[in-house]
Structure formats: C-alpha cells, structure tokens
Amino acid sequence: MALKAVHVSDVPTLDIVQENASLVLNPSRFSAGVDMSAGAGGIGHGAGFRPPKFLVVGHRGHGMNNFQSLDPRMRAIKENTVMSFNAAARFPLDFVEFDVQVTKDGCPVIFHDNFIFSEDNGTIFEKRVTELCLAEFLAYGPQKEDPTSTSPPASKPLLRKTKDGKIVRWEVENDEPFCTLQEAFQQVKPASLGFNIELKFDDHVVYQQDYLVGVLNSILKIVFDCAEGRPVIFSSFQPDAALLVRKLQSVYPVYFLTDAGAETFYDSRRNSLEEAIKLCLEGGLAGVVSEVRGVFRNPAAVGKIKESKLSLLTYGKLNNVAEAVYMQHLMGIDGVIVDFVAEISEAVNAMISPSKEEEEAEEGRVLLGDGGEEVKARPQFSPKEISFLLKLIPELIQH
C-alpha cells in the first residue's frame, strides 16, 4: 500500500505526550518470543526494559483537539474521552495516551489543560482542575443522560484557551462528557489496548513531595484495582513525580517526558536529552519520551539511550508524517505518539510488516500489479545511507 504524504505545515503541534510502556503487556498484541514472566505478569519496569515491537500510541486517544488547525481531523472527536479511546482502538494501535489529574476530593480524572474555561452571563472565567471536586469538574460540557429525570441535564459552557491566548468554544463534531480514570478502565475495549497514563502537573508550580505522593497514590489505587492485566505505562514531564511513581510501585514501567531543550526550565533535569537520560538511569526509569525534533537534531542521543539499555519513544507534529516515523524505526526508536491514528497506524503496518510481495522480491522475483506495473517494496537503506540521513536531518529541521 502506498504511503500518503502529509505536508508538515498541515499537521498540529503537540505539546505533550503525550507518550510515552506498562507492561503487564498482553502477549496477543506483541510479537512472539517475548519473555512475559517478569514482574507481576509484566516485562520488567526499570532500565533494561524495551518494548517488544515498534509501538504506535494514539495521542489523547484518537488525536488531540487543535482549534487553530484547519484540518477537520483535529476537531472530529473530543480528546481524552472514552469515545476517543474506543475510536482509536479500531486501528492497530498498541496504546492510547492520556492525561490524568486528581480532583480536590481525590478522584483521578482525564483532562489535559491545567485550567477549565467557562462563561457565565458573558463573563469568561477559569478554574484550576485540581481545585474542583469531581461533581464540579463533570458539570462542564455535555452531560450524561439521567434516566430518572424528565428534563435534560444542565451543563456549564466549555471553552478552551489556545496557544496564542485566544479563548474559543470547545466545539467538536463528536462530543462526549469527560470521564474518570476508572471509567476509562471499565469502558475502553479491548482490554488488551494499553494505557499510557501521563501524570499531569503544572509546569509553573513547585510541588511538595507529600502532595505528589498523595496524588500518585490516588492514581495507583485505581490502576491496581481496575487494570486487570491491561498494559499500562506511566509518564510525566514532572521529574519528581516520575521518580516517585517508580518508587511507589514496581509493576509498571515509568518514562520521563522531555521537550529536549525546546524550552528552558528552572529545573535543569528538563532541559536536554542528556539530562533526561541521567534522570532515568539514576531513578531506575524505563526510558525517555522526547519531542521528536530534539531527537532528529541530536541523533547521537539515540545511540546513548540504547547503550544505556533505556527505551525511547517520541511525540510531536512530525510523527504525523509517515516518512518521519519510518526514519525513526530505522534509527532504532521504540515507538511514536501520533494524532493521525488511522493514517500512521496503517503506514506503520505497511512499512514495518513484511508483505508477500516484499518477501518474494527479496527472493529475487519481481511481481507486476494489476496494471502491469512493477510492485515495489518499501525503501531499503544501507548503513552508509542511514548515516548520511542522520547527518542531514538536523540541518533540515533547524528553525
């Protein structure tokens, strides 16, 4: 199947990974020959863990909502909802990635932004998600039907702040109420679809350890009560949260998220791939989830990560371009977090899974298509060609 090229300017900018592997991995979704005996049904959790195949992860489910993009796919389904996760599950994905915060009354909910925006009598206001109780959080946006009520459920308008500071209505083609982490475990099918749980914290807040431990324990309780063998990966941009969740449990792998120096933070652990590698090794984490441009600008870091026996996943707008994903596969990167779930999962299958035509071509036979044209296999690169591309890519993506 031919790959569909997407122009880089037409794809969204991702701001997280979101990512980053849980493994209590389900053997039916991964290649044969993987040792499934480590840990509590898992594949190990610290340095030395490597995903058994190239992973494709759906960003916030079926893809994030980007109201600055003209691409209708970016507002097709509300992100971070059960509907979005189940829509993504129709494609050959390994994980869906989503953001988890904990409400004031201790309930883990799935929502990306630090603040919810709404409107009352023409006045726009914002409220921090973690300062709302569960009932307040669920009151925004569409509501679940109450079979005992004769009137439609009341809801508060839901707005969103875009990257350029504009406040817009959160309008999508297919809307759905927000959900809790527990509801995601119970309602997302199949149970073999993995969850990449990003532990979401505000970049501009300094958190005390006691607070972090309380939040993480609330999340871990739901995971251990509800996972029932579902693959789970934890990831976080917050270095202390990543280290703590690794200390609090030893079943699920933990990844450290980094934008690889695209932005400078007071906490130096967040400012480069080298610092991310150091944090993972010191804290026994499974690996790094990096913004993809940081990897392309510094391809030598891939070798350092592999030498350190760490896993490497990426996120970012280039991951919605099939050729960029294939290049990462050739580089030895372990997986990608993507918005264009249908297109990229299809492309990965076509690029990485050997076809009958390619197997026969490797045996020296050339097949013809229905129109008499020669059937071509996926592109093959020699080590010398790959080395050249790795030197060229950093120059191509400079600002």
URJO-V58201 format. One record per residue. N is the residue number from 0. PHI is phi in whole degrees, 0 to 359 (999 if undefined). PSI is psi as a letter, one per 20 degrees, with the letter a starting at -180 (none if undefined). Layout:
<<N;PHI;PSI> <N;PHI;PSI>>
//
This chain:
<<0;999;p> <1;288;q> <2;280;q> <3;262;o> <4;284;q> <5;237;p> <6;290;p> <7;303;h> <8;291;i> <9;265;j> <10;251;q> <11;282;r> <12;269;p> <13;266;q> <14;244;i> <15;204;a> <16;226;n> <17;210;c> <18;49;b> <19;324;none> <20;999;p> <21;278;m> <22;268;n> <23;257;m> <24;284;q> <25;275;o> <26;301;h> <27;291;i> <28;261;i> <29;231;r> <30;296;q> <31;292;q> <32;90;j> <33;272;p> <34;289;o> <35;261;j> <36;267;i> <37;290;q> <38;64;b> <39;276;m> <40;85;j> <41;253;a> <42;240;k> <43;83;r> <44;225;i> <45;251;b> <46;304;p> <47;107;i> <48;286;p> <49;225;p> <50;304;q> <51;283;i> <52;206;r> <53;288;o> <54;270;q> <55;243;p> <56;239;p> <57;279;p> <58;288;o> <59;54;k> <60;99;d> <61;276;i> <62;133;q> <63;286;q> <64;268;p> <65;229;o> <66;278;i> <67;268;i> <68;273;q> <69;272;i> <70;284;p> <71;297;h> <72;296;h> <73;279;i> <74;224;k> <75;286;g> <76;222;p> <77;298;p> <78;295;q> <79;56;k> <80;234;r> <81;302;h> <82;301;g> <83;294;g> <84;295;g> <85;290;h> <86;295;g> <87;295;h> <88;294;i> <89;288;i> <90;250;r> <91;285;m> <92;267;r> <93;259;h> <94;218;q> <95;246;q> <96;258;p> <97;206;r> <98;258;p> <99;240;p> <100;236;r> <101;242;p> <102;290;r> <103;301;h> <104;263;j> <105;87;k> <106;255;p> <107;289;p> <108;236;r> <109;254;o> <110;195;p> <111;275;g> <112;287;q> <113;288;h> <114;236;q> <115;261;p> <116;251;q> <117;213;a> <118;220;p> <119;220;o> <120;53;l> <121;84;i> <122;258;p> <123;272;p> <124;223;r> <125;233;q> <126;223;p> <127;289;p> <128;302;g> <129;285;i> <130;258;j> <131;260;q> <132;278;r> <133;302;g> <134;299;h> <135;294;g> <136;299;g> <137;287;i> <138;284;i> <139;271;q> <140;78;a> <141;299;q> <142;245;q> <143;287;q> <144;291;p> <145;257;o> <146;296;i> <147;270;i> <148;253;q> <149;266;i> <150;247;q> <151;297;q> <152;295;q> <153;281;q> <154;216;q> <155;264;q> <156;302;q> <157;246;p> <158;242;r> <159;216;q> <160;266;p> <161;276;r> <162;297;h> <163;269;j> <164;91;i> <165;281;q> <166;257;p> <167;233;q> <168;287;p> <169;276;n> <170;245;p> <171;230;r> <172;292;g> <173;237;o> <174;259;r> <175;198;q> <176;296;q> <177;296;r> <178;222;r> <179;268;r> <180;298;h> <181;298;g> <182;297;h> <183;297;g> <184;300;h> <185;279;h> <186;248;i> <187;271;p> <188;236;q> <189;280;r> <190;290;i> <191;280;i> <192;289;p> <193;285;q> <194;248;p> <195;263;o> <196;269;o> <197;276;p> <198;278;o> <199;267;p> <200;224;q> <201;284;p> <202;298;h> <203;255;j> <204;243;p> <205;267;p> <206;258;p> <207;280;q> <208;300;h> <209;299;h> <210;295;g> <211;300;g> <212;298;g> <213;297;g> <214;297;g> <215;296;h> <216;295;h> <217;296;h> <218;288;g> <219;298;h> <220;299;g> <221;295;g> <222;299;g> <223;289;h> <224;283;h> <225;241;i> <226;297;g> <227;48;l> <228;92;i> <229;294;p> <230;299;p> <231;222;p> <232;238;p> <233;258;q> <234;211;q> <235;197;q> <236;283;i> <237;276;o> <238;303;g> <239;292;h> <240;295;g> <241;298;g> <242;294;g> <243;292;g> <244;293;h> <245;292;h> <246;287;h> <247;282;i> <248;206;q> <249;230;j> <250;265;g> <251;254;p> <252;298;q> <253;238;p> <254;247;q> <255;259;p> <256;272;p> <257;213;q> <258;269;j> <259;58;k> <260;94;j> <261;295;h> <262;226;q> <263;261;p> <264;245;q> <265;298;h> <266;280;o> <267;296;i> <268;296;i> <269;263;j> <270;260;j> <271;195;r> <272;295;h> <273;298;g> <274;294;h> <275;295;g> <276;299;g> <277;300;g> <278;298;g> <279;297;g> <280;292;g> <281;290;h> <282;260;j> <283;69;k> <284;277;r> <285;283;h> <286;171;a> <287;241;q> <288;246;o> <289;247;q> <290;300;p> <291;296;h> <292;296;h> <293;297;h> <294;287;g> <295;294;h> <296;286;h> <297;226;m> <298;297;h> <299;297;h> <300;295;h> <301;298;g> <302;297;g> <303;297;g> <304;294;g> <305;293;g> <306;298;h> <307;278;j> <308;61;k> <309;256;q> <310;265;q> <311;226;p> <312;245;r> <313;226;r> <314;222;r> <315;134;r> <316;295;h> <317;295;i> <318;287;i> <319;266;j> <320;247;o> <321;302;g> <322;295;h> <323;293;h> <324;294;g> <325;297;h> <326;300;h> <327;295;h> <328;301;g> <329;295;h> <330;286;i> <331;96;j> <332;292;q> <333;270;i> <334;172;r> <335;225;q> <336;257;p> <337;226;q> <338;266;g> <339;274;m> <340;301;g> <341;298;g> <342;293;g> <343;284;h> <344;296;h> <345;295;g> <346;296;g> <347;297;g> <348;299;g> <349;291;h> <350;278;h> <351;258;h> <352;280;p> <353;293;p> <354;265;r> <355;301;g> <356;299;g> <357;290;h> <358;298;g> <359;289;h> <360;296;h> <361;295;h> <362;276;j> <363;99;j> <364;261;q> <365;251;p> <366;261;q> <367;250;q> <368;283;a> <369;301;h> <370;269;j> <371;89;i> <372;280;q> <373;287;p> <374;275;p> <375;258;q> <376;281;r> <377;298;q> <378;296;p> <379;245;p> <380;237;p> <381;281;r> <382;305;h> <383;294;g> <384;293;g> <385;297;g> <386;300;g> <387;297;g> <388;297;h> <389;294;h> <390;281;h> <391;281;h> <392;303;g> <393;304;h> <394;289;h> <395;287;h> <396;255;j> <397;297;q> <398;295;none>>
//
